[in-house]
Amino acid sequence: GMPTLRNPFVHGNLFLVLNIDFPEALTASAQAAVLNHLPPPKNSCVQTQDHEVHRLVDTDPIVSAQQNAVNMGGGQEAYDEDEGHNHGGGAQRVQCAQQ
């Protein structure tokens, strides 16, 4: 997921919602036809000492958002700090003295 505001080491969850209708079964000729339409694999999977492990788990997005609310709560403070200060919304006006 995306890093949280002001704390790049805390990440939110990345949700992908996919609706895929898979057939119950494929015949050998149907499997061959599908493979003919796919490109060959680019890389083989090789694990190294410094690889990251990611796990795919079923999660309810609403429950996850509620659980991560503490980590994600920093989004509005950057905008709140200037509220209540009436700065005039622009440059100061200066009047020249007449000589």
DRENPAZA-937086 format. One record per residue: x, y, z of N, C-alpha, C, O in turn. Coordinates in Angstrom, 2 decimals. Layout:
N
<<X Y Z> <X Y Z> <X Y Z> <X Y Z>>
...
END
This chain:
99
<<0.81 -1.18 0.00> <0.00 0.00 0.00> <0.86 1.26 0.00> <2.09 1.19 0.05>>
<<0.21 2.37 -0.06> <0.89 3.65 -0.08> <1.41 4.00 1.31> <0.77 3.70 2.32>>
<<2.59 4.64 1.37> <3.10 5.10 2.67> <2.16 6.15 3.26> <1.50 6.88 2.52>>
<<2.10 6.22 4.58> <1.24 7.20 5.23> <1.94 8.55 5.28> <3.17 8.64 5.18>>
<<1.16 9.59 5.45> <1.68 10.95 5.51> <2.58 11.11 6.72> <2.20 10.73 7.83>>
<<3.75 11.67 6.53> <4.74 11.97 7.58> <5.33 10.73 8.23> <6.08 10.85 9.20>>
<<5.01 9.55 7.74> <5.62 8.33 8.28> <5.74 7.32 7.14> <4.89 6.44 6.99>>
<<6.81 7.43 6.34> <6.93 6.58 5.17> <7.17 5.11 5.49> <7.14 4.27 4.58>>
<<7.40 4.78 6.75> <7.65 3.39 7.12> <6.36 2.65 7.47> <6.38 1.42 7.62>>
<<5.25 3.37 7.60> <3.96 2.74 7.87> <3.18 2.78 6.57> <2.97 3.85 5.99>>
<<2.74 1.62 6.11> <2.01 1.52 4.85> <0.57 1.10 5.11> <0.27 0.33 6.02>>
<<-0.30 1.61 4.28> <-1.69 1.18 4.31> <-1.83 -0.11 3.52> <-0.85 -0.63 2.98>>
<<-3.03 -0.61 3.45> <-3.30 -1.82 2.69> <-3.66 -1.45 1.26> <-4.32 -0.43 1.01>>
<<-3.24 -2.27 0.33> <-3.60 -2.10 -1.06> <-4.70 -3.10 -1.38> <-4.51 -4.30 -1.25>>
<<-5.85 -2.59 -1.81> <-6.99 -3.45 -2.10> <-7.21 -3.53 -3.60> <-7.27 -2.51 -4.28>>
<<-7.32 -4.73 -4.10> <-7.69 -4.98 -5.49> <-9.01 -5.73 -5.46> <-9.11 -6.81 -4.88>>
<<-9.99 -5.16 -6.09> <-11.29 -5.82 -6.16> <-11.45 -6.32 -7.59> <-11.58 -5.53 -8.52>>
<<-11.43 -7.63 -7.75> <-11.52 -8.26 -9.06> <-12.74 -9.16 -9.10> <-13.01 -9.91 -8.16>>
<<-13.47 -9.08 -10.17> <-14.59 -9.98 -10.41> <-14.24 -10.83 -11.62> <-14.31 -10.36 -12.76>>
<<-13.88 -12.07 -11.39> <-13.44 -12.97 -12.45> <-14.34 -14.20 -12.44> <-14.53 -14.84 -11.40>>
<<-14.89 -14.51 -13.58> <-15.69 -15.73 -13.72> <-14.80 -16.80 -14.33> <-14.46 -16.74 -15.51>>
<<-14.43 -17.78 -13.53> <-13.61 -18.88 -14.01> <-14.51 -20.04 -14.42> <-15.52 -20.30 -13.78>>
<<-14.15 -20.73 -15.49> <-14.93 -21.90 -15.87> <-14.70 -23.04 -14.87> <-13.67 -23.11 -14.20>>
<<-15.67 -23.91 -14.79> <-15.56 -25.07 -13.89> <-14.41 -25.97 -14.31> <-13.70 -26.52 -13.47>>
<<-14.23 -26.13 -15.62> <-13.18 -27.01 -16.13> <-12.80 -26.57 -17.54> <-13.58 -25.92 -18.23>>
<<-11.59 -26.93 -17.95> <-11.12 -26.66 -19.32> <-10.63 -27.97 -19.92> <-9.93 -28.76 -19.28>>
<<-10.99 -28.18 -21.15> <-10.46 -29.36 -21.84> <-9.00 -29.10 -22.19> <-8.54 -27.97 -22.13>>
<<-8.29 -30.14 -22.56> <-6.88 -30.00 -22.93> <-6.72 -29.07 -24.13> <-5.77 -28.29 -24.18>>
<<-7.64 -29.16 -25.09> <-7.54 -28.28 -26.26> <-7.82 -26.82 -25.88> <-7.21 -25.91 -26.43>>
<<-8.74 -26.59 -24.94> <-9.02 -25.23 -24.48> <-7.82 -24.66 -23.72> <-7.50 -23.49 -23.86>>
<<-7.17 -25.51 -22.92> <-5.97 -25.07 -22.20> <-4.87 -24.67 -23.18> <-4.20 -23.66 -22.99>>
<<-4.69 -25.47 -24.21> <-3.67 -25.18 -25.23> <-4.00 -23.88 -25.95> <-3.11 -23.10 -26.26>>
<<-5.29 -23.64 -26.23> <-5.70 -22.41 -26.91> <-5.42 -21.19 -26.04> <-4.98 -20.16 -26.53>>
<<-5.68 -21.31 -24.75> <-5.40 -20.20 -23.84> <-3.90 -19.92 -23.80> <-3.49 -18.76 -23.87>>
<<-3.10 -20.95 -23.69> <-1.64 -20.77 -23.64> <-1.09 -20.15 -24.92> <-0.10 -19.43 -24.88>>
<<-1.73 -20.43 -26.05> <-1.29 -19.85 -27.32> <-1.51 -18.34 -27.36> <-0.84 -17.64 -28.12>>
<<-2.44 -17.82 -26.57> <-2.73 -16.38 -26.55> <-1.93 -15.63 -25.49> <-1.98 -14.40 -25.44>>
<<-1.19 -16.34 -24.66> <-0.41 -15.70 -23.60> <1.05 -15.60 -24.02> <1.56 -16.50 -24.69>>
<<1.74 -14.52 -23.62> <3.17 -14.43 -23.93> <3.94 -15.42 -23.05> <3.45 -15.83 -22.00>>
<<5.16 -15.79 -23.48> <5.96 -16.68 -22.64> <6.41 -15.96 -21.38> <6.48 -14.73 -21.37>>
<<6.71 -16.69 -20.32> <7.19 -16.03 -19.09> <8.49 -15.27 -19.36> <9.38 -15.76 -20.07>>
<<8.59 -14.08 -18.78> <9.80 -13.27 -18.96> <10.92 -13.71 -18.03> <12.08 -13.77 -18.44>>
<<10.57 -14.03 -16.81> <11.58 -14.37 -15.81> <11.14 -15.61 -15.05> <9.95 -15.90 -14.92>>
<<12.10 -16.33 -14.58> <11.77 -17.43 -13.68> <11.83 -16.89 -12.26> <12.53 -15.92 -11.99>>
<<11.12 -17.51 -11.37> <11.07 -17.07 -9.98> <12.30 -17.60 -9.24> <12.49 -18.81 -9.10>>
<<13.12 -16.68 -8.76> <14.32 -17.05 -8.01> <14.30 -16.30 -6.69> <14.22 -15.07 -6.67>>
<<14.36 -17.02 -5.58> <14.39 -16.38 -4.27> <15.84 -16.06 -3.90> <16.75 -16.86 -4.13>>
<<16.02 -14.88 -3.33> <17.34 -14.46 -2.87> <17.29 -14.26 -1.36> <16.23 -14.39 -0.75>>
<<18.43 -13.95 -0.78> <18.49 -13.73 0.67> <17.71 -12.50 1.10> <17.18 -12.46 2.21>>
<<17.63 -11.49 0.24> <16.99 -10.23 0.62> <15.61 -10.04 -0.03> <15.14 -8.91 -0.17>>
<<14.97 -11.13 -0.41> <13.65 -10.99 -1.03> <12.58 -10.66 0.01> <12.69 -11.02 1.18>>
<<11.54 -9.98 -0.45> <10.42 -9.66 0.42> <9.34 -10.71 0.22> <9.07 -11.14 -0.90>>
<<8.73 -11.11 1.30> <7.65 -12.08 1.24> <6.33 -11.35 1.40> <6.15 -10.60 2.37>>
<<5.43 -11.55 0.47> <4.09 -10.95 0.53> <3.08 -12.07 0.56> <3.21 -13.06 -0.16>>
<<2.09 -11.92 1.38> <1.06 -12.94 1.50> <-0.28 -12.36 1.06> <-0.61 -11.21 1.37>>
<<-1.02 -13.15 0.34> <-2.34 -12.76 -0.11> <-3.35 -13.31 0.89> <-3.42 -14.52 1.11>>
<<-4.13 -12.41 1.49> <-5.11 -12.84 2.49> <-6.45 -12.18 2.17> <-6.50 -11.09 1.60>>
<<-7.52 -12.86 2.54> <-8.85 -12.28 2.42> <-9.07 -11.29 3.56> <-8.90 -11.64 4.73>>
<<-9.43 -10.05 3.21> <-9.62 -9.00 4.20> <-10.82 -8.16 3.81> <-11.04 -7.88 2.63>>
<<-11.59 -7.77 4.79> <-12.70 -6.85 4.56> <-12.13 -5.44 4.52> <-11.56 -4.99 5.51>>
<<-12.26 -4.71 3.40> <-11.66 -3.38 3.29> <-12.17 -2.40 4.34> <-11.41 -1.55 4.81>>
<<-13.43 -2.50 4.72> <-13.99 -1.56 5.71> <-13.38 -1.82 7.08> <-13.00 -0.88 7.77>>
<<-13.28 -3.08 7.47> <-12.67 -3.42 8.76> <-11.20 -3.00 8.77> <-10.72 -2.46 9.77>>
<<-10.50 -3.24 7.68> <-9.09 -2.86 7.60> <-8.91 -1.35 7.71> <-8.01 -0.88 8.40>>
<<-9.78 -0.59 7.04> <-9.69 0.87 7.12> <-9.92 1.35 8.55> <-9.26 2.28 9.01>>
<<-10.86 0.72 9.25> <-11.11 1.10 10.64> <-9.91 0.77 11.52> <-9.57 1.53 12.42>>
<<-9.28 -0.37 11.27> <-8.11 -0.76 12.07> <-6.91 0.13 11.79> <-6.10 0.36 12.68>>
<<-6.80 0.64 10.55> <-5.67 1.49 10.18> <-5.95 2.97 10.39> <-5.11 3.80 10.04>>
<<-7.09 3.32 10.94> <-7.44 4.73 11.11> <-6.42 5.47 11.96> <-6.17 6.66 11.74>>
<<-5.83 4.79 12.93> <-4.82 5.42 13.78> <-3.60 5.81 12.95> <-3.06 6.90 13.13>>
<<-3.17 4.94 12.05> <-2.00 5.21 11.22> <-2.29 6.22 10.13> <-1.39 6.94 9.70>>
<<-3.53 6.29 9.69> <-3.89 7.16 8.58> <-4.43 8.50 9.02> <-4.85 9.29 8.18>>
<<-4.45 8.79 10.31> <-5.07 9.99 10.82> <-4.31 11.26 10.58> <-4.81 12.33 10.94>>
<<-3.14 11.23 9.98> <-2.32 12.43 9.85> <-2.56 13.24 8.60> <-1.76 14.12 8.30>>
<<-3.61 12.97 7.86> <-3.77 13.61 6.58> <-4.18 15.06 6.61> <-3.83 15.80 5.69>>
<<-4.90 15.51 7.61> <-5.48 16.85 7.57> <-4.66 17.88 8.36> <-4.86 19.08 8.15>>
<<-3.76 17.46 9.24> <-3.06 18.42 10.09> <-2.27 19.46 9.31> <-2.17 20.61 9.74>>
<<-1.72 19.08 8.17> <-0.93 20.02 7.39> <-1.78 21.20 6.93> <-1.27 22.30 6.73>>
<<-3.08 20.96 6.75> <-3.96 22.03 6.30> <-4.60 22.76 7.46> <-5.01 23.91 7.32>>
<<-4.71 22.10 8.60> <-5.38 22.69 9.74> <-4.54 23.77 10.43> <-5.11 24.68 11.03>>
<<-3.23 23.71 10.36> <-2.40 24.61 11.15> <-2.54 26.07 10.75> <-2.29 26.95 11.57>>
<<-2.95 26.35 9.52> <-3.11 27.73 9.10> <-4.53 28.24 9.27> <-4.78 29.43 9.11>>
<<-5.46 27.36 9.60> <-6.84 27.81 9.78> <-6.93 28.70 11.01> <-6.25 28.47 12.01>>
<<-7.76 29.70 10.94> <-7.94 30.61 12.06> <-6.98 31.79 12.02> <-7.18 32.76 12.75>>
<<-5.97 31.72 11.18> <-5.03 32.83 11.03> <-5.47 33.60 9.79> <-5.46 33.06 8.68>>
<<-5.84 34.84 9.97> <-6.29 35.63 8.85> <-5.10 36.37 8.25> <-4.75 37.47 8.69>>
<<-4.50 35.76 7.24> <-3.32 36.35 6.61> <-3.68 37.22 5.42> <-2.78 37.77 4.78>>
<<-4.94 37.36 5.12> <-5.32 38.20 4.00> <-5.27 37.51 2.67> <-5.75 38.06 1.68>>
<<-4.72 36.33 2.59> <-4.73 35.56 1.37> <-3.85 36.10 0.26> <-4.13 35.81 -0.90>>
<<-2.81 36.87 0.56> <-1.94 37.36 -0.50> <-0.85 38.25 0.05> <-0.59 38.26 1.25>>
<<-0.22 39.00 -0.85> <0.88 39.88 -0.45> <0.34 41.07 0.34> <-0.81 41.47 0.19>>
<<1.22 41.63 1.20> <0.83 42.82 1.96> <0.80 44.03 1.04> <1.59 44.14 0.10>>
<<-0.11 44.93 1.32> <-0.18 46.14 0.53> <0.64 47.23 1.23> <0.53 47.44 2.44>>
<<1.43 47.89 0.46> <2.29 48.95 1.00> <1.95 50.24 0.28> <1.82 50.28 -0.95>>
<<1.80 51.32 1.06> <1.49 52.61 0.48> <2.74 53.46 0.49> <3.41 53.59 1.52>>
<<3.05 54.03 -0.64> <4.25 54.86 -0.73> <3.98 56.24 -0.12> <2.90 56.81 -0.29>>
<<4.97 56.77 0.59> <4.85 58.10 1.18> <5.09 59.15 0.09> <5.96 58.98 -0.76>>
<<4.31 60.21 0.13> <4.49 61.27 -0.85> <5.58 62.21 -0.38> <5.73 62.48 0.81>>
<<6.34 62.72 -1.36> <7.43 63.64 -1.01> <7.10 65.06 -1.32> <7.92 65.95 -1.09>>
END
